Amino acid sequence: MPLNHYVTLGRSGLRVSPLALGAMTFGEDPGSAGCSVEESGKILTAYLDRGGNFIDTANFYTNGHSEKILGDYFRRRGNRDRVVLASKFFFNMHPGDPNGGGAGRSAIRKQLDETLRRLRTDYLDLYWLHNWDRNTPIEETMRALDDLVGSGKVRYIGFSNVPAWVTARAQTMAELNRWTPLIALQVEYSLLARTVEGEIAPMARDTGMALVPWSPLKNGFLSGKYKRNVQVSDSTRAKFVNAPTEDDFKVIDVVTAIAEQHGTTEAAVSLAWLRAREGTVVPIIGARKLEHLESNLEEVTLSQEQIDVLNDVSAPDLNYPAPLHGELRAMLQFAGTTVDGEASGVYPPLLQSSVRY
């Protein structure tokens, strides 16, 4: 899908590219696997020139350098208002200050002001809670974010890495109090990480929130770099992640075979599978080199048969009660009939023997 074929992000008026550009790798902070300012600029330019408009970062990425690189870049280009710029708050940037991070009212305001200064802008299009702050009442966080939207410093809000029950409670509070609602959830989601399908993804669809997957290539496992019995040549990547497991390679093998059928990259196949999921799914692609970005942006359309094969080989083991909500639920509820296109089959022998007339 071309980057200029925009989608609406959740239940909002915000239109974004079908693939977001993640800026976690922008900057060369010690201990990070980031890239130089020059390479970051090349990646940004290539993404924007192809119609991309959705840029995602966070206050603590490369210790704030990622936000500064973006701020300097858009100040030079003079096109800040043409992009959807998103950042996150939560992690403490001030060691020793107990109020320097988290999701309390004062911490959110302080973190936002610092983010806006580094980004050299007076507003964010989307502001994410980066992680659940279990020490702060969720109503305090939601009210503080609503105030920021009212002030004009933030346009839309979202959650990242927050449990489904906390998110559902926050969204219900927003609806009942007429506060600004969440429009998207940033979650780990890929062919090698599908547990989000247990509760978070169904909740997002039901409440009108988009999913914005991070690590859609699972630490590069689905990028094409990892092959059986082959050492990864990218020493920087290998330094930060463990090797894929045998179960991972079962999925990787299928992805590679489909990529060969299309004459494309494993990354393109993996991203195409994600975009074909139910609801609005906008993966975040990251890159440390321009060629990484280009391989991610190759266009491919998967057949339904290929999607089914990928679904089967990567099927996740979901926690209770998710296993009770599939075929067994249909058998018990619909008693051998078909309702809304869902066929229940017949009762298992054990259940049949217990039916009384």
N, C-alpha and C positions, 0 to 999 in steps of 0.2 A: 504494500500500500504506500503510495507516495506521501511524503511528509506534509504536502499541502492539501491532502484530503482530510480536513479537520473533523474532529468529533466533539460533541458537547460533553463536558466533564460533569458527570452526575446530574443531579437536579438543579441546574444552574444555567446561566447565560454565558458561561465561559467556554470558548472554543479553543481546542488545543490540537497539536499534531498527534497522530496515532502512536508515535514513539517520542518519549521525552528524552532529553539529553541530560545525563547525570554529571555533575561537576565534582564528584568526590575525589577524582584523580587530578584535579587542577591544583598545582602548587607542589613544591618540593620540600615540605616540612620534614625535618629529620624523623626517620622511622616510618614514613609513609611510602606508598608505592605510586607517588604522583608523578606528574610530568611538568616540564618547564613552562614558563609564561608564554614563550613563543609557540610551543606545541599546543598549548591550551587554546591560543588564539586561532591556530590553523583548524583545530577541531570545531571550534565555535563557528568560524566562518563557513566551513563546509556544511555544517548542519543548517545554518540559517539560509545559505544560498540555495539549498534544496527545498526551502519552504518551511523548515522547522521553526517552531515558535515557543516551545515549552522547555524551560531550563530549570533544573532542580539542584539545589545545594543545601547546605546546613551550616550553622554558625561555627561548629567545631571541625568541619572538614579542613584538613591540613592546617589546623590551628587558626582558622580565620582567613588563611591565604586564598582559599577558593572563592570566598565572597569578594575579596579585594580584587582578584583577577577579573571577575565578572564586572564589578563596578567600574574599573578602569577601562575595560574593553567597551562597554556600552557608552561610557562618557565620550570616548574617542569617536565612536561610530555615530553617536547622536540618535540612536534608534531604540532607546529603552522602552518607549511606549508601544513598540511593535512586537514585544515579546511578553510571554507569560512567565514571570519570574517568581520562583517559589523557594522558600528557605524554611528551616526548622529551628525550634528551640527545645531545650531540656538540659543538655549537658553543660556542666559548670565550667565556665572559662576563667574562673577566678578562684584558684586553690586557696582554701582557708576561709572562704566566705560562704556560710551555710545558705545564704539567700542568692548566691550567684547563679544557681541553676534550678531546675525543677519547673513546676507548672503553677506556682503560686502567682497571685496578681502582680506583686512588685517585681518578681523575677521575670515574668513574661514581658512586662513593659521595658525593663532594663535590657533584656536580651534583644528585643526588637529594635530599640534605639541603636544598639551597637551594630546590629546586622544592617540596618538602613545606612549607617555611616560608612561601613565597609563597602556596601553595594552602591553607594553614592546615588541614592534614590530616596524619595519621600514616601514610597508605598511599596507593598508587596502584593502581587496578584493572588498568591496562595501562601498561607502560613500553616505549617504542620507542627503538631505536638509530636516530638520525635520518639517519645517513649512514655509509658504510663508512670505517673508520679503517684504512687499509692499513699503518700503522706499528705496529699492535698486533696480536699473534696473536689470531685469532678465538677460540681456546680460552680465552684469558685473559678476554675479554669474556663468553663464555658462562658460565664458572665464576663470575665476579663477579655476573652477573645471577642465577644459581642461588642464590648466597649471600643475595642480597637477597630473593628469594622465601622462602627458609628463615627469614629474620629477620622476615617479616611486613610489611615495608615495601612490597613489590611483590607483586601477586597473579598477573599473567600478563605475558609478554614478547612483543615482536614486533620486526621489522626494517622500516626504511623506506629506499628508494633504494639497496639493496644488490644487487650482481650475483647472478645465480642460482647460479653455482658457489660463491660464498662462503656464500650462504644454505644451499645443500644440504649443504655441508661442516659448517656449524654445527649443522644439525638432526641430521645423522648422529652427530656428536660427542655431542650431548645424549642421543640414544637409546642409544648404546653405553655412556655413562657414567652413565646414569640421572639426568642433569641436567634442569632444567626446559626443556621444548621450546618452540619458537616456535609461536604459535597463529594469527598473522596477519601479512600484509605490507602496508605502506602504500606505494602506488605511483602514479605518474601513469597515469591510464587514462580515456579518454573516446572518443567517436566521432572525435575529431580527434587522438588519441594512443593507438594500439593496438599499438605494438611490444612491449608487455608480453606479448602473446600468443605471442611467439616461444619463450621459455624460461621466464620467471617464472611465468606463469599455469599452464602445464601442470605445472610443478614443485609449485606450491602445491596444485593439486588432488590430485596423487599423494601428497603428504605430509600432507594434511589441514589445510592452512592457508587461512584466509579471505583475500580481497583487500579492502583498504580504500582505494579510489581517492581521491587528492587531485586537485584541479582537474578535477572531472568535467564541468565546463562549459568547460574550456579557456580560462582567463583571461576568462570571460564571453562568449566567441565564440558559445556555444550557449545563451545566456540569453535571446535575442530582441532584445538591444540592437543587434546588428550586422546591418545590411541593406546590400544592394548600393547604392553611390552615395549613401549616407546617412551623414552625420557623426554620431558617437556623442555624445549629449547629456551623458553622464556624464563630465565633464571629468577627474575624479580617475582613473577607470579608463583613459581614453585616455592619460593622462600616463605610465602605467606599462607599457603593452603596445603592441606594434605592431598594425597593422591585419591582418585575416585575408587570406590569400593567395587566389588564384583557386581552388586545390584545396580550401581551407577552405570557400569559398562554395558549391562544389558540394554539400558535405555540409549546410551551413547551409540551403540552399534546400530540400532534401528534408525536413529537420527542421521547417522552417516550414510546409511543405505538410501534413505529418502533424499538426502542432499545430492547424492550421486545421480539419482534418477532425474532430478531437476537441473543438474549441472550448476548447483549453487552451494552456499556454505552451510555448515551445521548451525551456525548462529542464525541465519535467515530462516531456516526450518523451525528452529526452537521458538523464535519470536512470532512466526506465522501461526504456530499452534496456540500460543498465548492469546494472540489477537482474535482467534476464532472461538475463544471461550464465551460462555453465556454472559450477557451484560456488557458494560463498557469496561474494557481492559486496556490500559495505556502503559506498556512496559517502559522502564527507564533503562536506556542503554548507556554504558560508560565506555570510555576509551582513554588509553594512555598514549596512543599513537594514532595518526590520521588513518592509517590502513585498518586499524581495529574498527573505527567508525564506518568506514566504507564497506567492510564485510558484513556488518550488522544491517546495513541499509539495502542490501540486495533484495529485490522484490520477488516473492514466490507465493503462489496460491496452492494450498494443499487440497487434494481430493478428499471426499468424505471417507473413503477407504483408508487413506493414509492417516487421517485424523483418528479414525477408530483404532488403527494399529498402535499409534502413539498413546492413545488413552489406555489401551489394555496393558501395554508393557510398563507404563509408569503409574498404574493404579495405586493409590496410597492406602495404607492401613489407617483408618480414621478412628478416633477415640469414641467411646460410648457417649451419647446414644446414636451417633450417626449411622452405625450399621443397622439400626432398627427402622430407618426411614426410607429404605429402598424397596426391594421386591417383597420383603416380609410385610411391610406396612400395607402395600397394595393388596396382597393376598388376604390380609385380615380385614381391611376396610371395604374392599369392593367384591369380595366373595365370588371370584371367578368371572367377574364381568369386566368390561372396558369402560372407563370413565375419563373424560378429557384426554383421550388418546392413550391412556395408561392401562395396559392389560395386566390383570393380576394373576392370570394362570389359574391353578386349582389349589385347593387346600393340601398341605402336606398330609401324609397318612395319619400322623399322630393327631393332627387337629381334626381330621375328618372323623376319627373314631370317637372324639369327645363331643361332637355336635348332637344336641338333643332336639327331638321334634315333639 
